[in-house]
Amino acid sequence: VPVNAALAVREQFPAIPAGWHYLDSAATAQKPQAVIDAVVQAYGRDYATVHRGVYERSASMTQSFEAARAATAALIGGAEQEIVFTRGATEAINLVAQSHPRESRNRVLLSTLEHHSNIVPWQLAGYQVDAVPLTADGQVDLDAAERMASEEHAIIALAHVSNVLGSILDTKRAASIAQHVGAALLLDGCQASPRLPVDVAAIGCDYYVFSGHKLYGPTGIGALWGKADRLAALPPYQGGGAMIDRVTFEQTTFLPPPARFEAGTPHIVGAVGLHAAIDWTRGIGLDALHAHESALVADCREALRSIPGITLYGPEDSAGIVSFNVEGVHAHDTATILDDEGVAVRAGHHCAQPLMDHLGVPATARASFAAHSDVSDIEALVRGLHKVKRIFG
Ligand code: PMP
């Protein structure tokens, strides 16, 4: 049985021509036609500003924009008023890093596998960063996290799924570690939201962030989910229109969340496109997506293991992502030869330089899967890697 038998959605992706093998969905997902249609319709038929217009068109655009917020909340099990639209995960983490009331706590606890966007914002905000080590197979070592977490930590911020290793975090255990020391738990859901069912209430986290473009939606839109009482305690991050209650030259008062954090005209059409992407993803089902990608990962790891001289990184049960290196070949050379064979993989440090330092390599090649991936992508990858071996052999 082909591993993609249950999905068979490739023909819904117009930017993936026959013979091209897109294995870079962890960087950004290709878009199904349903999302492209929603964006075209929003600009070409329904377009107007939101929240301000009194005319009918603007009122209905506002309804669409707020419906996108409700859909985003429903995707991760939060409430509508707990969703702040941002440019993406990066802006969402910066918002929390700048605004979270740290009281007298000046440290954050991260892990060795974090993306730069879950490291640098904390440094810019003046926090001292502590990094939890990894287990031998590349999971966040939560035993170590438990020992390291202290009442000096304002936040514990961890990737739900690693963008390099595909490691899946035990989120409930992370939440209990954070609760034990009174720290807030922020989860970076960039890689989890397109490939795992997420329920923030069941996890017990305080903040959850993700980017629309990795979830089959447009670029330039993402979300911060924050527990209502957390958001209520956050001062504004940026000032401008749409976030105020009353402005005078002497003083300004602000709207309650989420409007307080959405200064300026928002990415209206991005939100509409994200809504379509969420509907499309939920139509397949995140359980089905996870099962599909897990089968591909197992297949891919087995196939790569059969080629001598390939190092595989990360745990066996990684979520949709396989990082590897060919012995004696720089990952960029591997990716360039694969590109000649019609196989698109990412090569580099994947915005995770501390993880590369930990692995002792300058870079890895990374194949990442999505709903449209199938065994033909793995077969092409294997053919390409045999060519890499022939050229460098
Ligand atoms: N965290 C992780 C785990 C990611 O994979 C990415 C994107 N590569 C980001 C954060 C940043 O997302 P964005 O660039 O969309 O803000």
Residues whose N, C-alpha, C, O or C-beta is under 5 A from the ligand:
A	BS01	PMP	A26 A27 G88 A89 T90 E91 H115 S117 A159 V161 N163 D188 C190 Q191 S211
